[in-house]
Amino acid sequence: MNNFEFLNPTKIIFGKDVEEHVGKEVKKHSSSCLLHYGGGSIKKNGLYDRIVHSLKSEKIRFIELGGVQPNPRLSLVREGIKICRENDLNFVLAVGGGSVIDSAKAIAVGVPYSGDVWNFYSGEATPEKKLGVGSVLTIPAAGSEASHSSVITNEEGMLKRPLNMEMNRPSFTFMNPELTFTLSKYQTACGIADILSHVMERYFTNIKNVDFTDRLCEATMKTVINNAYIVSKNPKDYNARAEIMWASTIAHNNLLSTGRIGDFGSHFIEHELSSINDVAHGAGLAIIFPAWAKYVQEKLSEKFLQFAVRVWNIDQNFENPKETIMEGINRLESFFTFLGLPTKLKHIGIGEDNFNEIAVKTLYGRNGSVGNVVSLGKDDIINILKLAE
């Protein structure tokens, strides 16, 4: 186990109807805010009205900025920065899923900065201060509600880049599983794939003697898998939705990273896949992660064997352990198929003519490789994409 530091200051307010108190929580940080959200779903389901009522009850001055889309765009971030500056807003309240929260984080670091906020995502500058950020989570998936990460897509070149720093963590997050009852089957499935991928990126590590966090990772994955079956039959099962929602936070708040080094090569490849195709992040991961696993499994056979036995309950074939390993990866792929997600690039219209572009963009600004289990160069990425054809 490696040395580590772990701090997560995000306050979690979890349960039924908790979002009705968001105004009081914002008031602890600011008397004004940018209300940031995505499409029209929060207005259709009544959440918008409850949030607005709560803010007005606390006499919080706010201005709205909607329109966040999956794979959030830099242009809207810049618009949010301009609104905050012109109206002297010093807090950003994100109401939505990971894309909205990521966009809010970007706005928050951009407002006090004299340069272009993209400089942070391109690695040319490092934020020194930011506005406060809080969220009301509606889609359990990205884990952005308590993570140190924000991912933004620059329309110029369609580059998708992360900004990872402790400053990014929101001050608070309201999490009501009832808000997820109306998610479509596809949105739910994408979220589940995203959650599992966040755990697996950490689980598959070269670091030895991390059995405690191995077990935490396995428990998180099994919980998500088991409750996915329940939700598929009854989308309004509160307890199953609650388990998945809380797991989404634990999967990406870095608790599962303690003492170990994750991989995240699959994530970087998928970022550029979705920047080209605009596929939902979870759906892209359902394609890329099994292909990555097939490509690298020989380098980490003991962990992949453990994954098959502990997570998928496969009886180990002691004479042919690779058979057990491949069965574990196939079970993962079959689970994604059960969820209704694409598992091959052809399912989303991506062909071999896109592979070079994806590989080049993945490596752009990253010193020629990504990943930690196996350091992946351009040829490796193309070979993984071929396995995902």
C-alpha positions as CSV (number, residue, x, y, z in Angstrom):
1,M,0.0,0.0,0.0
2,N,1.3,3.5,-0.9
3,N,1.4,6.5,1.3
4,F,-1.7,8.7,0.9
5,E,-3.5,11.8,2.0
6,F,-7.3,11.8,2.0
7,L,-9.6,14.8,2.6
8,N,-13.1,15.2,1.3
9,P,-14.9,18.3,2.7
10,T,-18.1,18.0,0.6
11,K,-21.1,18.0,2.9
12,I,-23.6,15.4,1.8
13,I,-27.3,16.0,2.5
14,F,-29.0,12.8,1.6
15,G,-32.6,11.6,1.6
16,K,-36.2,12.4,0.7
17,D,-37.2,16.0,0.1
18,V,-33.8,17.3,1.2
19,E,-33.5,19.7,-1.8
20,E,-36.2,21.9,-0.2
21,H,-33.6,23.2,2.2
22,V,-31.0,24.2,-0.5
23,G,-31.6,27.9,0.0
24,K,-30.6,27.7,3.7
25,E,-27.4,25.9,2.7
26,V,-26.5,28.4,-0.1
27,K,-27.1,31.2,2.4
28,K,-24.3,29.9,4.6
29,H,-21.9,30.7,1.7
30,S,-23.4,33.6,-0.2
31,S,-26.4,35.8,-0.7
32,S,-26.2,35.5,-4.5
33,C,-25.6,32.7,-6.9
34,L,-25.7,31.5,-10.5
35,L,-28.4,28.8,-10.9
36,H,-26.9,26.5,-13.4
37,Y,-28.8,23.6,-15.0
38,G,-29.2,21.5,-18.2
39,G,-32.3,21.0,-20.2
40,G,-36.0,21.3,-19.3
41,S,-36.3,18.1,-17.2
42,I,-36.0,20.0,-13.9
43,K,-38.9,22.2,-14.9
44,K,-41.1,19.4,-16.0
45,N,-40.7,17.4,-12.8
46,G,-41.2,20.3,-10.5
47,L,-37.6,20.4,-9.1
48,Y,-36.9,23.8,-10.6
49,D,-39.9,25.4,-8.8
50,R,-38.8,23.9,-5.5
51,I,-35.3,25.1,-5.9
52,V,-36.4,28.6,-6.9
53,H,-38.8,28.8,-3.9
54,S,-36.1,27.7,-1.5
55,L,-33.7,30.4,-2.8
56,K,-36.3,33.1,-2.7
57,S,-37.3,32.1,0.8
58,E,-33.8,32.9,1.9
59,K,-33.8,36.1,-0.1
60,I,-30.9,34.9,-2.3
61,R,-30.4,36.9,-5.5
62,F,-29.8,34.6,-8.4
63,I,-29.5,34.5,-12.2
64,E,-30.2,31.5,-14.3
65,L,-28.0,29.8,-16.9
66,G,-29.4,26.6,-18.4
67,G,-28.5,24.7,-21.5
68,V,-25.7,22.4,-20.2
69,Q,-25.5,19.4,-22.5
70,P,-23.7,16.1,-22.1
71,N,-20.0,16.5,-22.5
72,P,-20.3,20.2,-21.3
73,R,-19.1,22.8,-23.6
74,L,-16.5,25.5,-23.0
75,S,-18.6,28.2,-24.7
76,L,-21.3,27.9,-22.0
77,V,-18.7,28.0,-19.3
78,R,-17.4,31.2,-20.7
79,E,-20.9,32.6,-20.8
80,G,-21.4,31.6,-17.1
81,I,-18.2,33.4,-16.2
82,K,-19.3,36.5,-17.9
83,I,-22.7,36.5,-16.2
84,C,-21.1,36.0,-12.8
85,R,-18.7,38.9,-13.3
86,E,-21.3,41.3,-14.7
87,N,-23.7,40.6,-11.9
88,D,-21.3,40.2,-9.0
89,L,-22.4,36.6,-8.3
90,N,-20.0,34.7,-6.0
91,F,-21.5,31.2,-5.8
92,V,-22.6,28.6,-8.4
93,L,-25.5,26.2,-7.7
94,A,-25.6,23.3,-10.0
95,V,-28.8,21.4,-10.4
96,G,-28.4,18.3,-12.5
97,G,-25.9,15.5,-13.2
98,G,-22.2,15.4,-13.7
99,S,-22.1,17.6,-16.8
100,V,-23.9,20.4,-15.0
101,I,-21.7,20.1,-11.9
102,D,-18.5,19.9,-14.1
103,S,-19.6,23.1,-15.9
104,A,-20.3,24.8,-12.6
105,K,-16.8,23.9,-11.4
106,A,-15.3,25.4,-14.5
107,I,-17.3,28.6,-14.1
108,A,-16.2,28.8,-10.5
109,V,-12.5,28.7,-11.2
110,G,-12.8,31.0,-14.3
111,V,-14.5,34.0,-12.7
112,P,-11.5,35.1,-10.5
113,Y,-9.0,34.4,-13.3
114,S,-7.8,37.1,-15.6
115,G,-7.0,34.7,-18.5
116,D,-9.1,32.2,-20.4
117,V,-10.5,29.3,-18.3
118,W,-9.3,26.8,-20.9
119,N,-5.8,27.4,-19.8
120,F,-6.5,25.4,-16.7
121,Y,-7.8,22.4,-18.7
122,S,-4.9,22.6,-21.2
123,G,-2.4,22.6,-18.3
124,E,-1.1,26.0,-19.1
125,A,-2.2,27.5,-15.7
126,T,-3.3,26.4,-12.3
127,P,-6.2,27.9,-10.4
128,E,-5.4,29.8,-7.2
129,K,-9.0,30.7,-6.1
130,K,-12.6,30.1,-7.1
131,L,-16.2,30.8,-6.3
132,G,-18.1,28.5,-4.0
133,V,-20.0,25.6,-5.7
134,G,-22.9,23.5,-4.4
135,S,-25.1,21.0,-6.2
136,V,-28.4,19.2,-6.3
137,L,-27.8,15.9,-7.9
138,T,-30.3,14.4,-10.3
139,I,-28.3,11.8,-12.1
140,P,-26.0,9.4,-10.2
141,A,-23.1,8.6,-12.5
142,A,-20.1,10.9,-12.8
143,G,-19.5,11.4,-9.0
144,S,-18.7,15.0,-9.7
145,E,-20.9,16.0,-6.7
146,A,-18.0,15.2,-4.3
147,S,-15.0,14.7,-6.6
148,H,-12.0,16.8,-7.4
149,S,-12.6,16.5,-11.1
150,S,-14.2,18.6,-13.8
151,V,-14.2,17.6,-17.5
152,I,-15.0,20.2,-20.3
153,T,-15.1,19.9,-24.1
154,N,-13.5,22.7,-26.2
155,E,-15.5,23.0,-29.4
156,E,-12.4,24.3,-31.1
157,G,-10.8,21.0,-32.0
158,M,-13.4,19.1,-30.0
159,L,-10.8,18.3,-27.2
160,K,-12.2,16.9,-24.0
161,R,-10.0,17.6,-21.0
162,P,-10.1,17.1,-17.2
163,L,-9.1,19.5,-14.4
164,N,-8.3,17.5,-11.3
165,M,-7.6,19.4,-8.1
166,E,-8.8,19.4,-4.5
167,M,-10.2,22.9,-4.9
168,N,-12.8,21.5,-7.3
169,R,-14.8,19.7,-4.6
170,P,-18.2,21.3,-4.0
171,S,-19.0,22.7,-0.6
172,F,-22.2,20.7,-0.4
173,T,-24.4,18.3,-2.3
174,F,-28.1,17.5,-1.9
175,M,-28.9,13.9,-2.9
176,N,-32.6,12.7,-3.0
177,P,-32.9,9.3,-4.7
178,E,-36.6,10.2,-5.6
179,L,-35.2,12.7,-8.1
180,T,-33.9,9.7,-10.1
181,F,-37.3,7.9,-10.4
182,T,-38.0,9.6,-13.8
183,L,-34.7,8.9,-15.4
184,S,-35.0,6.9,-18.6
185,K,-33.7,3.3,-18.7
186,Y,-30.8,4.6,-20.9
187,Q,-29.9,7.4,-18.6
188,T,-29.9,5.0,-15.7
189,A,-27.8,2.5,-17.6
190,C,-25.2,5.1,-18.6
191,G,-24.9,6.2,-15.0
192,I,-24.4,2.6,-13.8
193,A,-21.7,2.0,-16.4
194,D,-20.0,5.3,-15.4
195,I,-20.1,4.3,-11.7
196,L,-18.6,0.9,-12.3
197,S,-15.9,2.3,-14.5
198,H,-14.9,4.8,-11.8
199,V,-14.5,1.9,-9.4
200,M,-12.7,-0.4,-11.9
201,E,-10.2,2.3,-12.9
202,R,-9.1,2.3,-9.3
203,Y,-9.5,-1.5,-8.7
204,F,-7.1,-2.5,-11.5
205,T,-3.8,-1.3,-10.1
206,N,-0.2,-2.5,-10.0
207,I,0.0,-1.6,-6.3
208,K,0.2,-4.6,-4.0
209,N,-1.2,-5.2,-0.5
210,V,-4.4,-3.2,-0.9
211,D,-6.9,-5.8,0.2
212,F,-9.0,-3.4,2.2
213,T,-9.7,-1.0,-0.7
214,D,-10.0,-4.1,-3.0
215,R,-12.8,-5.2,-0.8
216,L,-14.4,-1.8,-0.7
217,C,-14.2,-1.6,-4.5
218,E,-15.7,-5.1,-4.8
219,A,-18.5,-4.3,-2.4
220,T,-19.3,-1.1,-4.4
221,M,-19.4,-2.9,-7.7
222,K,-21.5,-5.8,-6.4
223,T,-24.0,-3.3,-4.8
224,V,-24.3,-1.4,-8.0
225,I,-24.8,-4.6,-10.1
226,N,-27.3,-6.1,-7.8
227,N,-29.4,-3.0,-7.5
228,A,-29.3,-2.4,-11.3
229,Y,-31.3,-5.6,-11.7
230,I,-33.8,-4.3,-9.1
231,V,-34.2,-0.9,-10.8
232,S,-34.6,-2.5,-14.2
233,K,-37.8,-4.1,-12.9
234,N,-39.0,-1.3,-10.7
235,P,-37.5,2.2,-11.6
236,K,-39.2,3.7,-8.5
237,D,-37.7,1.4,-5.9
238,Y,-36.4,4.0,-3.5
239,N,-33.9,1.7,-1.7
240,A,-32.3,0.5,-4.8
241,R,-32.1,4.0,-6.2
242,A,-30.5,5.1,-2.9
243,E,-27.9,2.4,-3.0
244,I,-26.9,3.4,-6.6
245,M,-26.9,7.1,-5.8
246,W,-24.6,6.7,-2.7
247,A,-22.4,4.3,-4.6
248,S,-21.9,6.9,-7.4
249,T,-20.4,9.3,-4.8
250,I,-18.2,6.8,-3.1
251,A,-17.0,5.6,-6.5
252,H,-15.4,8.9,-7.4
253,N,-14.7,10.8,-4.2
254,N,-11.2,9.2,-4.0
255,L,-11.9,7.0,-0.9
256,L,-11.4,4.0,-3.1
257,S,-8.1,5.4,-4.4
258,T,-6.4,5.5,-1.0
259,G,-3.1,3.7,-1.0
260,R,-3.2,2.7,-4.6
261,I,-2.7,4.2,-8.1
262,G,-5.6,3.9,-10.6
263,D,-5.3,3.5,-14.3
264,F,-7.8,5.8,-16.1
265,G,-6.5,5.0,-19.6
266,S,-9.9,3.9,-20.6
267,H,-11.4,7.2,-19.4
268,F,-9.0,9.2,-21.5
269,I,-9.7,7.1,-24.6
270,E,-13.5,7.5,-24.1
271,H,-13.2,11.2,-23.6
272,E,-12.0,11.6,-27.1
273,L,-14.4,9.0,-28.4
274,S,-17.3,11.1,-27.0
275,S,-15.8,14.3,-28.2
276,I,-16.0,13.0,-31.8
277,N,-19.3,11.1,-31.5
278,D,-21.0,12.9,-28.5
279,V,-22.0,9.6,-27.1
280,A,-22.9,9.6,-23.4
281,H,-19.8,9.0,-21.3
282,G,-21.2,5.9,-19.6
283,A,-22.2,4.4,-23.0
284,G,-18.7,5.1,-24.4
285,L,-17.1,3.4,-21.3
286,A,-19.3,0.3,-21.8
287,I,-17.6,0.0,-25.2
288,I,-14.0,0.9,-24.2
289,F,-13.5,-0.7,-20.8
290,P,-14.1,-4.4,-21.8
291,A,-11.8,-3.9,-24.8
292,W,-9.1,-2.3,-22.6
293,A,-9.5,-5.2,-20.1
294,K,-9.0,-7.8,-22.9
295,Y,-5.9,-6.0,-24.0
296,V,-4.2,-5.6,-20.7
297,Q,-5.4,-8.6,-18.7
298,E,-2.2,-10.6,-19.1
299,K,-0.2,-7.8,-17.4
300,L,-2.5,-8.0,-14.3
301,S,-3.8,-11.5,-14.4
302,E,-4.0,-12.0,-10.6
303,K,-6.3,-8.9,-10.2
304,F,-8.5,-9.9,-13.2
305,L,-8.8,-13.4,-11.7
306,Q,-9.9,-11.9,-8.4
307,F,-12.4,-9.7,-10.2
308,A,-14.0,-12.7,-11.9
309,V,-14.2,-14.7,-8.7
310,R,-15.2,-12.0,-6.2
311,V,-17.3,-9.7,-8.3
312,W,-19.0,-12.1,-10.7
313,N,-19.0,-15.2,-8.5
314,I,-17.3,-17.4,-11.1
315,D,-15.8,-20.7,-10.0
316,Q,-12.1,-20.5,-10.6
317,N,-10.6,-22.9,-13.2
318,F,-7.3,-23.7,-11.5
319,E,-6.0,-25.6,-14.5
320,N,-6.8,-22.7,-16.9
321,P,-7.0,-19.4,-15.0
322,K,-7.2,-17.4,-18.2
323,E,-10.5,-19.0,-19.0
324,T,-11.8,-17.6,-15.7
325,I,-10.4,-14.2,-16.4
326,M,-12.0,-14.0,-19.8
327,E,-15.3,-15.2,-18.4
328,G,-15.2,-12.3,-15.9
329,I,-14.6,-9.7,-18.7
330,N,-17.3,-11.3,-20.8
331,R,-19.7,-11.1,-17.8
332,L,-19.0,-7.4,-17.6
333,E,-19.7,-7.0,-21.3
334,S,-22.9,-9.0,-21.0
335,F,-24.1,-6.9,-18.1
336,F,-23.7,-3.8,-20.2
337,T,-25.7,-5.5,-22.9
338,F,-28.4,-6.3,-20.4
339,L,-28.5,-2.6,-19.4
340,G,-29.2,-1.8,-23.1
341,L,-25.8,-0.1,-23.7
342,P,-23.7,-0.4,-26.8
343,T,-20.6,-2.6,-26.4
344,K,-19.1,-2.2,-29.8
345,L,-18.0,0.9,-31.7
346,K,-20.1,-0.2,-34.7
347,H,-23.2,0.3,-32.4
348,I,-22.5,4.0,-32.4
349,G,-21.2,4.5,-36.0
350,I,-17.5,4.7,-35.2
351,G,-15.3,2.9,-37.7
352,E,-11.6,2.3,-38.3
353,D,-11.3,5.5,-40.1
354,N,-11.8,7.3,-36.8
355,F,-9.2,5.3,-34.8
356,N,-6.1,7.4,-35.6
357,E,-7.9,10.7,-34.7
358,I,-9.1,9.2,-31.4
359,A,-5.6,8.0,-30.5
360,V,-3.9,11.3,-31.5
361,K,-6.4,13.3,-29.4
362,T,-6.1,10.9,-26.4
363,L,-2.3,11.5,-26.3
364,Y,-2.3,15.2,-27.1
365,G,-0.5,17.0,-24.3
366,R,0.1,13.8,-22.4
367,N,3.8,13.0,-23.2
368,G,2.9,10.1,-25.5
369,S,1.1,7.7,-23.2
370,V,-1.9,7.2,-20.9
371,G,-2.7,4.6,-18.3
372,N,-0.8,3.1,-15.4
373,V,-1.5,-0.7,-15.5
374,V,0.0,-0.6,-18.9
375,S,1.4,2.6,-20.4
376,L,-0.6,3.0,-23.6
377,G,0.9,4.6,-26.7
378,K,-0.7,5.3,-30.1
379,D,-0.5,1.7,-31.4
380,D,-1.9,0.3,-28.1
381,I,-4.9,2.7,-28.3
382,I,-5.6,1.7,-31.9
383,N,-5.4,-2.0,-30.9
384,I,-7.9,-1.4,-28.1
385,L,-10.2,0.3,-30.5
386,K,-9.9,-2.7,-32.9
387,L,-10.9,-5.0,-30.0
388,A,-14.0,-2.8,-29.6
389,E,-15.0,-2.8,-33.2
